[in-house]
Amino acid sequence: MRAILAVFILVVVATVQSASGTFLVRFHIGVDLLLLSVISCALLSGGTVALMIAAGAGLLQDALGSGAFGIGAAVDLSIAFLITLLRRRLWVSHWTTQSGLALLATLCAGALYALAASVRGGGAPWGPGALAARACANAVLAPPVYRIWHAVLR
């Protein structure tokens, strides 16, 4: 039952992210709710559950985006894998850990997307200012998203 609820929440998060993207672009703020879901699930469950949710979130992100298909899944899987490895060494229930990981994961995801774009011969999807604004917005929203996923997965 939790798996069905997790898939439903992931689809709702993807829908909210795609709907809010056009609104927040006016303010030059980007929020990556799917990445925050991946971070929260990796902090809460770890292991194969986190990797399955990361793969699903990455594929949803690829389906909603305009980039090459598979890049979002690779980025989300690598971030979920790293957080899963570090999970036992972190105080996962503290909001500063959640915010700090969201900030770092957003910057890492931006670097990985820029690397993938340079391999394909294109430019980076965001500039440094837009990436910093996205990282700060994700850091602010990380604790509430963590609480929602905590209620779903526990």
C-alpha positions, 0 to 999 in steps of 0.5 A, spaced: 500 500 500 505 504 501 508 503 494 502 505 491 501 511 495 508 513 494 507 512 486 501 517 487 505 522 491 510 522 486 505 523 480 502 529 484 509 532 485 511 532 478 504 535 476 505 540 481 512 542 479 510 542 472 504 547 473 508 551 478 514 552 473 511 557 469 508 561 475 515 561 478 519 563 472 516 570 472 520 571 479 526 567 476 526 562 481 526 554 480 524 549 484 525 542 483 520 538 487 522 531 484 529 532 487 527 534 494 522 528 493 528 523 491 533 526 497 527 525 502 526 518 500 533 517 500 534 520 507 528 516 510 528 509 507 535 508 503 537 502 499 532 499 493 526 503 495 530 510 494 533 508 488 526 506 485 523 512 487 529 516 484 529 512 478 521 514 477 522 521 479 528 522 474 523 518 468 518 523 470 522 529 470 525 527 463 518 526 461 516 533 463 522 536 460 525 538 454 532 535 455 535 528 453 531 522 455 535 519 461 539 524 464 534 526 469 534 519 471 541 518 471 542 524 476 537 523 481 539 515 481 547 518 483 544 523 488 540 518 491 545 513 491 550 518 494 545 520 500 544 512 501 551 511 502 551 517 507 545 516 511 547 512 517 552 518 518 547 524 518 542 526 523 537 525 518 531 528 522 534 535 523 532 540 518 539 543 517 541 536 514 535 536 510 536 543 507 544 543 507 543 536 503 538 540 498 542 545 497 548 541 495 544 536 491 541 542 487 548 544 486 551 537 484 545 536 479 546 543 476 553 541 475 551 534 472 546 537 467 551 542 465 556 536 464 551 532 460 549 538 456 557 540 454 557 532 452 552 533 447 554 540 445 549 544 448 550 550 453 548 549 461 540 549 462 541 554 468 546 560 469 550 561 476 545 565 478 539 561 477 542 555 479 544 559 486 536 561 486 534 554 485 538 551 490 536 556 495 529 555 494 530 547 494 533 548 501 527 552 504 522 547 501 526 541 503 524 540 511 516 540 509 517 535 503 521 531 508 515 531 513 510 529 507 515 523 505 516 521 512 508 521 513 508 517 507 513 512 508 513 511 515 
